[in-house]
Amino acid sequence: MLVNMKKGFYTIIFAQFFSSLADNALLIVAISILVDMLAPSWMTPLLKLFFTISYVFLAPFVGPFADSIEKGKVMFLTNSIKILGCILFFFHIHPLVAYTVVGFGAASYAPAKYGILTELLPPDKLVFANGWLESTTVVSILLGTLLGGFLISNIFSTFFLSLPIATMLNITYTYEAGLIVIVIIYILATVFNLFIPKTYAEYTILSKNPVFLLQRFLASNKILWNDKVGQISLAVTTLFWGAGATLQFIVLLWAQVNLNMTLDKAAMLQGIVAVGIILGSVIAGKLISLKNSIKVLPTGVLMGLVVPMMTLTSSIIPASVLLITIGVLAGSFVVPMNALLQHRGYVTLSAGQSIAVQNFNENLNVLFMLGIYSFLLYANFEVNTIVAIFGAFVAITMWAVTVKCARNQKKVNFDTMIGDKRAATLQK
């Protein structure tokens, strides 16, 4: 149900949906290319790792870049970079390299898509807006994963390669047929970017010197981690995105090993988790206010305890129910935490800079957890053992964050801090 929001909000939602849809479909196609190349299994998670590297190394610079010009224009330019990365696949560039270019565009895109929400909307609308944005993102992950699975199927490739356009474009490989569709989706996202309204938010950019920007970013990182509320929400979202990226690949392998599914079918099962996250996001958006966001922390512990139950499942129906449950638990705690982090980041820093700090920490953890996962595969750990280790890590880490939160609440008044106004650095 649509709610009366400021002009342009739903344009942002559509732009994000199509851009993320293409990202996730492209990941499945890139995995299929690696399979066709007979690449080792440990190389598959490296796709996401290489995609994420840009988020970490560009973090000091993408925040100021997003704050220096209108964020709609930033989203347009960075989507164009994604299109370039997708086109590189046609020239038989190694998938790791081509997907890294797409990641470069995505890393520059992220501060703009989140930062514009804090410019466009008041704090009391942020949980609702994040519910929409995260739900849309998760829907795009679901549909993108399903689309990717369909694009690598024999049904689609046989149909597309029989069309006159395939001959006109000299398309001969199965994966190239899928790439054409993905490029079109990226172009559609770029068109929506053109209609994102200007917010006329202005930030003081003290310097464009890379050394200064790096120093300022490190200082901003320290500010957010030292904030008693910000450090809790940042820790949770950092854990969530690292765990989510890893779970994406674990489910693919688990479905193939435990449920005897092919890659295209496993990709569809992977989308079941996304269905649960959507439900959890909707529930959180409706029931959890910014003031009460801290109360969802125990849900993260519960999610970690539920994950090892995957090892007991060997048929599709109970597996689907379990994956939906994991998704609901994940969505119900990450949406309030994300909104809270955006609010505290905007209060203490600026829209672009705070999102850059957030992306840096979240994607640094993605690199860490995917690196560990790749190592476990390289060391020939069984998938059920990996699932158990993963669940235990999430549960223990979320429990530690919950304990830290309780200690922080004894030192500062969370209600007062969550009610803070926007940063004075913003000039209307």
C-alpha positions in Angstrom: 0.0 0.0 0.0 1.4 3.4 -1.0 1.8 6.0 1.7 1.9 9.7 1.0 5.6 10.5 0.8 7.6 13.4 -0.6 7.8 13.7 -4.4 10.5 11.5 -5.8 10.6 8.9 -3.1 9.1 6.1 -5.2 11.2 7.1 -8.1 14.3 6.3 -5.9 12.7 3.0 -5.0 12.2 2.0 -8.7 15.7 3.1 -9.6 17.1 1.0 -6.8 15.0 -2.0 -7.7 16.1 -2.3 -11.3 19.7 -1.6 -10.5 19.8 -4.2 -7.8 17.8 -6.6 -9.9 20.5 -6.5 -12.6 23.3 -6.8 -10.0 21.9 -10.1 -8.6 20.9 -11.6 -12.0 24.5 -10.8 -13.2 26.0 -12.6 -10.2 24.2 -15.9 -11.1 25.2 -15.5 -14.8 28.8 -14.9 -13.7 28.8 -18.0 -11.5 27.6 -20.0 -14.5 30.4 -18.7 -16.6 32.9 -19.8 -13.9 31.3 -23.3 -13.9 31.6 -23.4 -17.7 35.3 -22.5 -17.3 35.7 -25.4 -14.9 36.9 -23.0 -12.2 37.5 -24.4 -8.7 34.6 -24.1 -6.2 36.5 -21.7 -4.0 36.6 -19.2 -6.8 32.8 -18.7 -6.8 32.6 -16.6 -3.6 35.5 -14.6 -4.9 33.0 -13.0 -7.3 31.3 -11.3 -4.5 34.6 -10.6 -2.8 35.9 -8.8 -5.8 32.6 -7.0 -6.3 32.9 -5.7 -2.7 36.6 -4.6 -2.8 35.6 -1.3 -4.3 33.3 -0.6 -1.3 36.2 -0.8 1.0 38.9 1.0 -1.0 36.6 3.8 -2.3 34.9 4.4 1.0 37.0 7.5 1.9 36.1 9.2 -1.4 32.5 8.1 -2.4 31.0 10.0 0.6 32.4 13.4 -0.3 31.6 12.6 -4.0 28.0 11.9 -3.2 27.8 15.1 -1.1 29.4 17.3 -3.8 26.7 17.0 -6.4 23.0 16.0 -6.6 22.6 12.4 -5.6 20.3 11.7 -8.5 23.2 12.6 -10.9 25.5 10.4 -8.8 23.2 7.5 -9.2 23.0 8.1 -13.0 26.8 8.2 -13.4 27.5 5.1 -11.3 24.8 3.1 -13.0 26.5 3.8 -16.3 29.7 2.3 -14.8 27.7 -0.9 -14.0 26.6 -1.0 -17.6 30.3 -0.8 -18.7 31.2 -3.7 -16.4 28.4 -5.8 -17.8 29.5 -5.1 -21.3 33.1 -6.3 -20.5 31.7 -9.9 -20.2 31.0 -9.8 -24.0 34.7 -9.3 -24.6 35.5 -12.5 -22.6 37.2 -10.5 -19.8 37.6 -12.8 -16.8 34.3 -12.8 -14.7 36.2 -11.7 -11.6 37.6 -8.6 -13.4 34.3 -7.7 -15.1 32.3 -8.1 -11.9 34.8 -6.0 -10.1 34.0 -3.1 -12.5 30.3 -3.5 -11.7 31.2 -3.4 -8.0 33.1 -0.1 -8.6 29.9 1.4 -9.9 27.8 -0.1 -7.0 30.2 1.2 -4.4 29.9 4.8 -5.7 26.1 4.3 -6.1 25.4 3.3 -2.5 26.0 6.6 -0.5 23.7 8.4 -2.9 20.8 5.9 -2.7 20.8 5.9 1.1 21.9 9.5 1.7 19.1 11.0 -0.4 16.6 9.5 2.0 17.9 11.5 4.9 17.9 14.6 2.8 14.4 14.0 1.5 12.6 12.7 4.6 12.3 13.7 8.3 13.7 11.2 10.9 10.2 9.9 11.8 9.8 8.6 8.3 13.2 6.8 8.1 12.1 3.4 9.4 9.2 3.4 7.0 11.4 4.5 4.1 14.1 2.0 5.0 11.4 -0.7 5.2 10.5 0.2 1.6 14.1 0.5 0.4 15.2 -2.8 2.1 12.1 -4.6 1.0 12.6 -3.4 -2.5 16.2 -4.4 -2.4 15.4 -7.8 -1.1 12.6 -8.3 -3.7 15.2 -7.4 -6.3 17.6 -9.9 -4.8 14.8 -12.5 -4.9 13.7 -11.7 -8.5 17.2 -11.1 -9.7 18.3 -14.5 -8.4 15.3 -16.1 -10.0 15.9 -14.2 -13.2 19.6 -15.2 -13.2 18.6 -18.8 -12.8 16.2 -18.5 -15.7 18.7 -16.6 -17.9 21.2 -19.5 -17.6 18.6 -22.2 -18.3 18.4 -24.1 -21.6 14.8 -22.9 -22.0 15.8 -19.2 -22.2 19.0 -19.7 -24.2 17.3 -21.9 -26.8 14.5 -19.3 -27.2 16.8 -16.3 -27.4 19.4 -17.8 -29.7 16.6 -18.6 -32.2 15.5 -14.9 -32.4 16.8 -12.7 -35.3 18.3 -10.3 -32.8 20.7 -13.0 -31.7 22.0 -13.2 -35.2 22.1 -9.4 -35.6 24.2 -9.0 -32.4 26.3 -12.1 -33.2 25.2 -13.8 -29.9 26.4 -17.4 -29.9 27.0 -18.2 -26.2 24.3 -19.0 -23.7 25.5 -16.5 -21.1 25.6 -13.7 -23.7 21.8 -14.0 -24.2 21.3 -13.4 -20.5 23.7 -10.5 -20.5 21.7 -8.7 -23.1 18.6 -8.8 -20.8 20.7 -7.6 -17.9 22.1 -4.6 -19.8 18.6 -3.6 -20.7 17.6 -3.7 -17.0 20.6 -1.5 -16.1 19.6 1.0 -18.8 16.0 1.1 -17.4 17.5 1.9 -13.9 19.5 4.6 -15.4 16.4 6.2 -17.0 14.7 6.3 -13.6 17.8 8.1 -12.2 17.1 11.0 -14.5 13.8 11.7 -12.8 15.1 11.7 -9.2 14.3 15.2 -7.8 17.0 17.6 -6.5 17.0 18.1 -2.8 19.3 21.2 -2.8 21.1 19.9 0.3 24.5 21.5 0.6 27.5 20.3 2.5 30.8 22.0 3.2 33.5 20.1 1.2 36.6 21.3 2.9 39.0 19.8 0.5 39.2 17.3 -2.5 42.8 16.3 -1.6 42.8 12.4 -1.4 45.1 12.5 1.7 42.7 14.9 3.5 39.7 12.9 2.4 41.3 9.7 3.8 42.1 11.4 7.1 38.6 12.9 7.3 37.1 9.5 6.6 39.1 7.8 9.3 38.0 10.5 11.7 34.3 10.0 10.7 34.7 6.3 11.1 36.0 6.9 14.7 33.1 9.3 15.4 30.5 6.8 14.5 32.1 3.9 16.3 32.5 6.0 19.4 28.8 7.1 19.3 27.1 4.9 21.9 24.0 4.4 19.7 25.8 4.4 16.4 28.3 1.7 17.4 25.5 -0.7 18.2 23.6 -0.2 14.9 26.8 -0.2 12.9 27.9 -3.5 14.5 24.6 -5.1 13.7 24.4 -4.0 10.1 28.1 -4.8 9.6 27.4 -8.4 10.8 24.2 -8.7 8.8 25.7 -7.8 5.4 28.7 -10.0 5.9 26.6 -12.9 7.0 24.0 -12.2 4.3 26.6 -12.3 1.5 28.1 -15.5 2.9 24.7 -17.1 3.4 23.9 -16.4 -0.3 26.7 -18.7 -1.4 26.2 -21.3 1.4 22.6 -21.8 0.3 23.7 -22.4 -3.3 26.2 -25.1 -2.3 23.9 -26.5 0.4 21.0 -26.9 -2.0 23.2 -28.6 -4.6 24.7 -31.0 -2.0 21.9 -31.7 0.4 18.9 -31.3 -1.9 20.6 -32.5 -5.2 19.6 -29.4 -7.1 21.2 -27.9 -10.2 22.6 -24.4 -10.1 19.6 -22.8 -11.8 17.2 -24.5 -9.4 19.5 -23.8 -6.4 19.4 -20.1 -7.4 15.6 -20.2 -7.2 15.7 -21.8 -3.7 18.2 -19.1 -2.7 15.4 -16.6 -3.3 13.3 -18.2 -0.6 15.5 -16.5 2.0 14.7 -13.2 0.3 11.0 -13.8 0.7 11.4 -14.2 4.4 13.5 -11.0 4.6 10.7 -9.1 2.8 8.2 -10.3 5.3 10.5 -9.4 8.2 11.1 -6.0 6.7 7.4 -5.3 6.3 6.7 -6.4 9.8 9.5 -4.2 11.2 8.5 -1.2 9.1 4.9 -1.4 10.5 5.6 -2.3 14.1 9.0 -1.0 15.1 9.6 2.8 15.6 13.0 4.4 15.6 12.7 4.8 19.3 12.2 1.1 19.9 14.7 -0.1 17.3 17.1 -1.4 19.9 14.6 -3.9 21.2 15.0 -6.1 18.1 18.6 -7.2 18.9 17.7 -10.6 20.5 16.1 -11.5 17.1 19.6 -11.7 15.6 20.8 -14.2 18.3 17.7 -16.3 17.5 18.5 -16.2 13.8 22.0 -17.6 14.4 20.6 -20.4 16.5 18.1 -21.4 13.8 20.7 -21.5 10.9 22.3 -24.8 12.0 18.9 -26.5 11.6 19.7 -26.5 7.9 22.0 -29.4 8.4 18.9 -31.5 9.5 17.0 -30.8 6.3 17.1 -32.9 3.1 13.7 -32.2 1.4 12.4 -29.1 -0.4 9.3 -28.2 1.8 10.9 -28.2 5.2 14.0 -26.5 3.7 11.8 -23.7 2.3 10.0 -23.2 5.6 13.4 -23.0 7.4 14.9 -20.5 4.9 11.8 -18.3 5.1 12.1 -18.3 8.9 15.7 -17.3 8.7 14.8 -14.5 6.3 12.0 -13.2 8.5 14.3 -13.0 11.5 17.0 -11.3 9.5 14.7 -8.7 8.0 13.0 -7.9 11.3 16.2 -6.8 12.9 18.2 -5.3 10.1 15.6 -2.7 8.9 15.3 -0.9 12.3 19.1 -1.1 12.8 19.7 0.4 9.4 17.3 3.3 10.0 18.9 4.0 13.4 22.4 4.0 11.9 21.3 6.4 9.2 19.8 8.7 11.7 22.9 8.7 14.0 25.2 9.0 11.0 23.3 12.0 9.7 23.3 13.6 13.1 27.0 13.2 13.7 28.4 13.4 10.2 26.6 14.0 6.8 24.4 11.9 4.6 27.0 10.8 2.1 29.9 10.5 4.6 27.9 8.4 7.1 26.7 6.0 4.4 30.3 5.7 3.2 31.4 4.8 6.7 28.6 2.3 6.9 29.4 0.7 3.6 33.1 0.5 4.5 32.5 -1.4 7.7 29.8 -3.7 6.2 31.7 -4.6 3.1 35.0 -5.0 5.1 33.1 -7.7 7.0 31.8 -9.1 3.7 35.4 -9.5 2.5 36.3 -11.1 5.8 33.5 -13.6 5.9 33.7 -14.5 2.2 37.4 -14.9 2.6 36.9 -17.4 5.5 34.2 -19.2 3.5 36.5 -19.5 0.5 39.2 -20.9 2.8 36.9 -23.4 4.3 36.0 -24.6 0.8 39.7 -24.7 -0.2 40.3 -26.8 3.0 37.5 -29.2 1.9 35.2 -28.6 4.9 31.8 -30.2 4.4 28.9 -27.9 3.7 27.0 -29.0 6.9 30.1 -28.1 9.0 30.3 -24.7 7.4 26.6 -24.1 8.1 27.1 -25.0 11.8 30.1 -22.7 12.1 28.3 -19.9 10.4 25.2 -20.1 12.7 27.4 -20.2 15.8 29.3 -17.2 14.7 26.2 -15.1 14.1 24.6 -16.1 17.4 27.7 -15.4 19.5 28.4 -12.1 17.8 24.8 -10.8 18.1 24.8 -11.9 21.8 28.0 -9.9 22.4 26.4 -6.8 20.7 23.3 -7.2 22.9 25.4 -7.2 26.0 27.4 -4.2 24.8 24.1 -2.3 24.1 22.8 -3.0 27.7 26.1 -1.5 29.0 25.8 1.6 26.8 22.2 2.2 27.9 23.5 2.5 31.5 25.9 5.3 30.4 23.7 7.4 28.0 20.1 8.1 27.4 19.3 6.4 24.1 15.8 8.0 23.8 17.4 11.5 23.8 20.1 10.6 21.3 17.7 9.0 18.9 15.6 12.1 19.0 18.5 14.4 18.0 18.0 16.8 15.1 19.9 16.8 11.9 23.6 17.8 11.8 24.4 21.5 11.8 26.7 21.0 8.8 23.6 20.7 6.6 22.5 23.9 5.1 19.1 24.3 3.3 
